[in-house]
Amino acid sequence: MLLESNNLRGAFFMSISMAAFVSNDVIMKIVAPQMGLAQAIFIRGIFCSIFIAVIFSIMVRNIRACKSGFKKALGRSLFDLLATILFLIALLNMPFANVNAILQALPLVVTIAASLLLKETFGRKRAVAIILGLIGVLLIIKPGTEGFNFYSVLAIGAVLSVTCRDLLTRKMPKEVPTIFVSLVTSLVVTSSTGFYLMVSQNWQIVEYNLILQLSLSGLLLMMGYFCSVEAMRHGSVAFVSPFRYTLMVWALLLGFFIFGDIPDYFSLTGMVLIIATGLFTLYREAKLREYMIQPDD
């Protein structure tokens, strides 16, 4: 009974986390065109960094572990910066649900990269799932058609950047607090865009209502992170992880009601393939962790 309760609590936190991340994306898609992407990232980053710093000061006591993991956290943050820029540029120029769906191919790409770079293995079933998932991505970006453009390539670039980030995360010492890694990332993204604005002198006067929206965006980003961490602290990973894909439900609903986006048949089919194969990949990884065996099928 206790495990079931923890599983439900973890699923709840994961679902809230995904809703917060998507809501943050909605605000950025609305606000960024009105002031410029770099300025929107910078202002949001200030608020997000403050929120994370407050939680960091409350939660973290092992400062020595933070110092030992700083260089790796910094390297990871550079890929996060690149992923943020590529994803948001694509987000501003593509249908809302489509760009979020492409990002959901991440577990498949991470599996491939881990096999090539970290010598991790996977069996035939997961190989088939990966191929089907990548076909799903092709159905969404539609190479060779009018629907395929430069922004589709940027969305794929964001996936590859996050893949590099996650591979570096796997190599970080376990004792380095996650909140510290998030703080470093937020500071790197914020300071980098601030430096760009200073050099380019591209700063615009911003209305107070836009600043309020970006403060809400930063809060949602922090909430998404916090709830995702809480989700993984409750229940089993196998039960909680699939609820990451509730993000697509939110993306489809918000994309339709706020931006009027209606995915075509091919895009919807691609989304179903990505979600189905992603869920299967998570299931297989959970089974392998449970039985501590190498994949043989």
C-alpha positions as CSV (number, residue, x, y, z in Angstrom):
1,M,0.0,0.0,0.0
2,L,2.9,2.4,0.8
3,L,4.6,1.7,-2.5
4,E,1.3,2.3,-4.4
5,S,0.9,5.6,-2.5
6,N,4.5,6.7,-3.3
7,N,4.0,5.7,-7.0
8,L,0.9,7.9,-7.3
9,R,2.6,10.7,-5.6
10,G,5.6,10.5,-7.9
11,A,3.3,10.3,-10.9
12,F,1.5,13.4,-9.7
13,F,4.7,15.4,-9.3
14,M,6.0,14.3,-12.7
15,S,2.7,15.4,-14.4
16,I,2.9,18.8,-12.7
17,S,6.5,19.1,-13.7
18,M,5.7,18.5,-17.4
19,A,2.7,21.0,-17.2
20,A,5.1,23.6,-15.7
21,F,7.7,23.1,-18.4
22,V,5.2,23.4,-21.2
23,S,3.5,26.5,-19.7
24,N,7.0,28.1,-19.5
25,D,7.4,27.4,-23.2
26,V,4.0,29.0,-23.9
27,I,5.1,32.2,-22.2
28,M,8.4,32.3,-24.0
29,K,6.7,31.7,-27.4
30,I,4.4,34.7,-26.6
31,V,6.9,37.1,-25.0
32,A,10.2,36.5,-26.9
33,P,9.0,37.9,-30.3
34,Q,8.1,41.2,-28.5
35,M,11.6,41.9,-27.1
36,G,14.0,39.5,-28.7
37,L,14.9,36.0,-27.7
38,A,18.2,36.8,-26.0
39,Q,16.6,39.4,-23.8
40,A,13.7,37.1,-22.9
41,I,16.2,34.3,-21.9
42,F,18.2,36.8,-19.9
43,I,15.3,38.2,-17.9
44,R,13.8,34.8,-17.3
45,G,17.2,33.5,-16.2
46,I,17.5,36.2,-13.6
47,F,14.3,35.2,-11.9
48,C,15.0,31.5,-12.3
49,S,18.5,31.9,-10.9
50,I,17.2,33.7,-7.8
51,F,14.6,31.0,-7.2
52,I,17.1,28.2,-7.5
53,A,19.7,30.1,-5.4
54,V,17.1,30.4,-2.6
55,I,16.4,26.7,-2.6
56,F,20.1,25.9,-2.9
57,S,20.9,28.0,0.3
58,I,18.1,26.1,2.1
59,M,18.9,22.5,0.9
60,V,22.6,22.2,0.4
61,R,25.1,21.7,3.2
62,N,27.9,19.8,1.5
63,I,29.7,22.7,-0.2
64,R,32.9,20.6,-0.7
65,A,31.0,18.3,-3.0
66,C,29.8,21.3,-5.0
67,K,33.4,22.5,-5.5
68,S,34.6,19.1,-6.7
69,G,31.9,18.9,-9.3
70,F,32.0,22.5,-10.6
71,K,34.1,21.9,-13.7
72,K,31.9,19.1,-14.9
73,A,28.8,21.1,-14.1
74,L,30.2,24.0,-16.1
75,G,30.9,21.8,-19.1
76,R,27.4,20.3,-18.9
77,S,26.0,23.8,-18.8
78,L,27.5,24.8,-22.1
79,F,25.5,22.1,-23.9
80,D,22.4,23.2,-21.9
81,L,23.0,26.8,-23.2
82,L,23.2,25.6,-26.8
83,A,20.1,23.4,-26.3
84,T,18.2,26.3,-24.8
85,I,19.0,28.6,-27.7
86,L,18.3,26.0,-30.5
87,F,15.1,24.8,-28.9
88,L,13.6,28.3,-28.3
89,I,14.5,29.4,-31.8
90,A,12.7,26.4,-33.2
91,L,9.8,26.9,-30.7
92,L,9.2,30.4,-32.0
93,N,9.1,29.3,-35.6
94,M,7.4,25.8,-35.5
95,P,4.1,24.5,-34.4
96,F,4.1,24.2,-30.6
97,A,3.4,20.5,-30.3
98,N,5.7,19.5,-33.1
99,V,8.9,20.9,-31.6
100,N,8.0,19.5,-28.2
101,A,7.4,16.1,-29.8
102,I,10.8,16.1,-31.5
103,L,12.4,16.7,-28.1
104,Q,10.6,13.6,-26.8
105,A,12.9,11.5,-29.0
106,L,15.6,12.2,-26.4
107,P,15.5,8.8,-24.6
108,L,16.0,7.1,-28.0
109,V,18.9,9.3,-29.0
110,V,20.5,9.0,-25.6
111,T,20.3,5.2,-25.9
112,I,22.1,5.3,-29.2
113,A,24.8,7.8,-28.0
114,A,25.4,5.7,-24.8
115,S,25.9,2.6,-26.9
116,L,28.4,4.4,-29.2
117,L,30.3,6.4,-26.5
118,L,29.8,4.6,-23.2
119,K,29.7,1.1,-24.6
120,E,26.3,0.4,-23.2
121,T,24.4,-2.3,-25.0
122,F,20.8,-2.8,-26.1
123,G,18.9,-5.7,-27.6
124,R,17.0,-6.3,-30.8
125,K,13.6,-5.1,-29.4
126,R,15.0,-1.8,-28.3
127,A,16.8,-1.4,-31.7
128,V,13.5,-1.8,-33.5
129,A,11.9,0.7,-31.1
130,I,14.7,3.2,-31.8
131,I,14.2,2.9,-35.5
132,L,10.5,3.4,-35.2
133,G,11.0,6.4,-33.0
134,L,13.3,8.0,-35.5
135,I,10.8,7.3,-38.2
136,G,8.3,9.2,-36.0
137,V,10.7,12.2,-36.0
138,L,11.0,12.1,-39.8
139,L,7.2,12.1,-40.0
140,I,7.1,15.3,-38.0
141,I,9.9,17.2,-39.7
142,K,9.0,15.8,-43.2
143,P,12.3,16.1,-45.0
144,G,12.0,16.9,-48.7
145,T,8.6,18.6,-48.3
146,E,7.6,22.2,-47.8
147,G,7.1,21.5,-44.1
148,F,10.8,20.9,-43.7
149,N,12.9,23.9,-43.0
150,F,15.9,25.3,-41.1
151,Y,14.0,25.4,-37.8
152,S,13.4,21.6,-38.0
153,V,17.2,21.1,-38.2
154,L,17.5,23.4,-35.1
155,A,15.0,21.3,-33.2
156,I,17.1,18.2,-34.0
157,G,20.2,20.1,-32.9
158,A,18.6,20.8,-29.6
159,V,18.0,17.1,-29.1
160,L,21.6,16.3,-29.9
161,S,22.8,19.1,-27.5
162,V,20.6,17.7,-24.7
163,T,22.0,14.2,-25.4
164,C,25.6,15.5,-24.9
165,R,24.4,17.2,-21.7
166,D,22.8,14.0,-20.4
167,L,25.9,11.9,-21.2
168,L,28.1,14.4,-19.2
169,T,25.5,14.2,-16.4
170,R,26.0,10.4,-16.2
171,K,29.7,11.0,-15.5
172,M,29.2,13.5,-12.7
173,P,29.9,12.3,-9.2
174,K,26.8,11.1,-7.3
175,E,27.5,13.3,-4.3
176,V,27.2,16.6,-6.4
177,P,23.8,18.0,-5.5
178,T,21.4,18.3,-8.4
179,I,20.2,21.7,-7.3
180,F,23.9,22.9,-7.6
181,V,24.1,21.6,-11.2
182,S,20.8,23.5,-12.0
183,L,22.1,26.6,-10.4
184,V,25.3,26.5,-12.4
185,T,23.3,25.9,-15.6
186,S,21.0,28.8,-14.9
187,L,23.8,31.2,-14.2
188,V,25.7,30.2,-17.3
189,V,22.7,30.6,-19.5
190,T,21.8,33.9,-17.9
191,S,25.3,35.4,-17.9
192,S,25.9,34.3,-21.5
193,T,22.8,35.9,-22.9
194,G,23.6,39.0,-20.8
195,F,27.1,39.2,-22.2
196,Y,25.6,38.9,-25.7
197,L,23.2,41.8,-25.0
198,M,26.0,43.9,-23.7
199,V,28.2,43.4,-26.7
200,S,25.4,43.7,-29.3
201,Q,23.8,46.6,-27.5
202,N,20.5,45.0,-28.5
203,W,18.6,45.8,-25.2
204,Q,15.1,47.2,-25.6
205,I,12.9,48.9,-23.1
206,V,10.5,46.3,-21.7
207,E,7.0,46.8,-20.4
208,Y,6.2,45.8,-16.9
209,N,3.6,43.2,-18.0
210,L,6.3,41.4,-20.0
211,I,8.6,41.3,-17.0
212,L,5.9,39.9,-14.9
213,Q,5.2,37.2,-17.5
214,L,8.9,36.3,-17.6
215,S,9.0,36.2,-13.8
216,L,6.2,33.7,-14.0
217,S,8.1,31.8,-16.7
218,G,11.1,31.6,-14.4
219,L,9.0,30.4,-11.5
220,L,7.4,27.7,-13.8
221,L,10.9,26.6,-14.9
222,M,11.9,26.3,-11.3
223,M,8.7,24.5,-10.4
224,G,9.2,22.1,-13.3
225,Y,12.7,21.2,-12.0
226,F,11.6,20.9,-8.4
227,C,8.6,18.7,-9.2
228,S,10.7,16.4,-11.5
229,V,13.2,15.9,-8.7
230,E,10.4,15.2,-6.2
231,A,8.8,12.8,-8.7
232,M,12.0,10.6,-8.8
233,R,12.2,10.5,-5.0
234,H,8.8,8.9,-4.7
235,G,7.8,5.4,-6.0
236,S,9.7,3.4,-8.6
237,V,11.4,4.8,-11.7
238,A,9.6,2.4,-13.9
239,F,6.2,3.7,-12.8
240,V,7.0,7.4,-12.6
241,S,9.2,7.9,-15.7
242,P,6.4,7.3,-18.3
243,F,4.5,10.2,-17.0
244,R,7.1,12.5,-18.7
245,Y,5.0,12.0,-21.8
246,T,2.0,13.8,-20.3
247,L,4.0,16.8,-21.6
248,M,2.7,15.9,-25.1
249,V,-0.9,16.1,-23.9
250,W,-0.3,19.6,-22.5
251,A,1.6,20.6,-25.6
252,L,-1.2,19.5,-27.9
253,L,-3.9,21.2,-25.8
254,L,-2.1,24.5,-25.3
255,G,-0.9,24.5,-28.9
256,F,-4.5,24.2,-30.1
257,F,-6.2,26.6,-27.7
258,I,-3.5,29.3,-27.5
259,F,-1.8,29.2,-30.9
260,G,-4.5,27.5,-33.0
261,D,-2.0,24.7,-34.0
262,I,-3.6,21.6,-35.5
263,P,-1.0,18.8,-36.3
264,D,-1.6,17.0,-39.5
265,Y,-2.0,13.3,-39.9
266,F,1.7,12.6,-40.4
267,S,2.7,14.7,-37.4
268,L,0.2,13.0,-35.1
269,T,1.4,9.6,-36.3
270,G,5.0,10.6,-35.6
271,M,4.1,11.8,-32.1
272,V,2.4,8.4,-31.4
273,L,5.5,6.5,-32.6
274,I,7.8,8.6,-30.5
275,I,5.8,8.3,-27.4
276,A,5.2,4.5,-27.8
277,T,8.8,3.7,-28.5
278,G,10.0,6.1,-25.8
279,L,7.7,4.3,-23.3
280,F,9.0,0.9,-24.5
281,T,12.6,2.1,-24.1
282,L,11.9,3.3,-20.5
283,Y,10.2,-0.1,-19.8
284,R,13.2,-2.1,-21.0
285,E,15.7,0.0,-19.1
286,A,13.6,-0.5,-15.9
287,K,13.5,-4.2,-16.4
288,L,17.3,-4.4,-16.9
289,R,17.9,-2.4,-13.7
290,E,15.4,-4.7,-11.9
291,Y,17.0,-8.0,-12.9
292,M,20.6,-6.7,-13.4
293,I,21.2,-8.6,-16.6
294,Q,22.4,-7.7,-20.0
295,P,19.8,-7.5,-22.8
296,D,19.7,-10.6,-24.8
297,D,16.6,-10.1,-27.0
